Amino acid sequence: MFVLAGCPPVVSGTGVPVVSGVSVEDVTSSGATIRFAVDWQGSTPGPCSVSLNGAVAVTGPCSSIVLTGLVAESGYMGTVTATSVEGASGSAPVVLTTLAPNRPVVSGVGFVPGSTDVTASFSVDWLGFEPGSCELTVDGVGSTSGGCESLSLAGLAPGTVYLGSVTAAAATGERGVWPSTEFRTQGPVGVTPVTMVLSSSANPSVAGEGFAFRVELSGDAGVPTGTVSIDVDNNTVGTSEVVEGAAVVWPLSLPVGSHVVAARYHGDVTYRTATSNVVTQVVNPGGSVTTVSASPDPAVTNAEVAVRASVVPAAPAAGPISGVVTFADNGVEIAEVTVDAGGATLKRRFAAGTHEITATYGGDGSFGPSTGTANLSVTTRPTAKVWIWGENQFGTVGDGTTTGHLEPIQKATPAVDAVPGEWAVTAMGSTGNVSAIDADGALWGWGFNGYGALGDGTQTSHPNPTRIGTGS
């Protein structure tokens, strides 16, 4: 008994590697796993790496790379790069945001300042961690540690604005922090009026764009000193020291919309406290960039293809993106996928031909829409003619009989009138059972079926090809 089948040729070359199907999984507060696929385009496989925010690349297997040592609750942008032995390299973008760690929660912090000291009262929810100690820190002065209900620190200057924070550390090392909060010690300030001018380095700005608020101060009794605080929508976003008559404050990121901004001067021994002019800071939605890749590409009929739409902010915008990506094939909508970890992935089988895959990101409250396109080539699965002859007791020849054949006959593919055709893959078992995959990727079997050799759930032999399962 012999089964003859054609095999596709092996092609070698030095093409540029194509990285696709990038996904971010197993995200924690300090790490993540980057999964991807590489089509080496005939070149010799080499190393793969991931670099984030311009840092040194992490090298790993060319299917998944584990990242560690990341900062909690932080956004990262970078690339996945594959480099062949011949020196050619290809890359694809990757975006991720780390999670918040599980840690003690500090709440209800209140600062009660004296003229040269301050007391902070607060509470801690240890969230099941073994209780430890707490610490009060005042910027520019120092810190003190002790119990977790109230802490005091001396050595402060009268009439001065400070930033204080409280940290709770569990016995096992997990730390929770109440962020820096402004307070002013008791004490006199001067009486001389001061002039303040508040301005923004970028107005309007876009979501995630970094910009600064600058305050110019002047008066008739010399150069003002001290500190200035910036309030956005009645919330203090930062305090900065006055240097040579000016103070610059870089705020935390502001959400899209219009924000009322004002500066407060806390005075010094010469000048009295004052409030600046009001600035309306406008933050517009940022742009986005969508790129599309497919893996594998080219593909064969009925093979699953992972189409990845990577969506990133368009500079100078920054930050995590949410929303929905709509995929279309040659202009016909085929799926909507929710953005996750900087993009959306669609897994699908495609018919033979050229497919123009369009991914349209619809935008969210912070970023506008964008569209990306890629061409996917799908070819018919390689096939070959199959000839069978010999002993046919259990229908191994697959001609519908159990009559042996002394001469080869061409095996027909399952079709109307059983027209002889071609098979993609054939394999023969040692007991006279044959399994084959047709050009559409469907699995068939015939011949001896003792012990369920054909995999159709029975032990009945089949003299004709029988479809095994419904998948491909």
Secondary structure, DSSP 8 states (H G I E B T S, - for coil): -EEE-------------EEEEEEEES--SS-EEEEEEEE-TTS----EEEEETT---EEE-SSEEEE-S--TT-EEEEEEEEE-TTS-EEEEEEEEE-------EEEEEEEEE-SSEEEEEEEEE-TTS---EEEEEETTTEEEEE-SSEEEEE---TT-EEEEEEEEE-TTS-EEEEEEEEEE-S-----B--EEEEEESSSSEETT----EEEEEE-TTS---SEEEEEETTEEEEEEE-BTTEEEE------SEEEEEEEEE---SSB--EE---EEEEEE-BEEEEEEEEESSSEETT-EEEEEEEEEEETT--S---SEEEEEETTEEEEEEE--SSEEEEEEE--SEEEEEEEEE---SSB--EEEEEEEEEE----B--EEEE--TTSTT-SSS---EEEEEE-B-SSGGG-B--BSEEEE-TTSEEEEE-TTS-EEEEE--GGGTT-SSS---EEEEEE-SS--
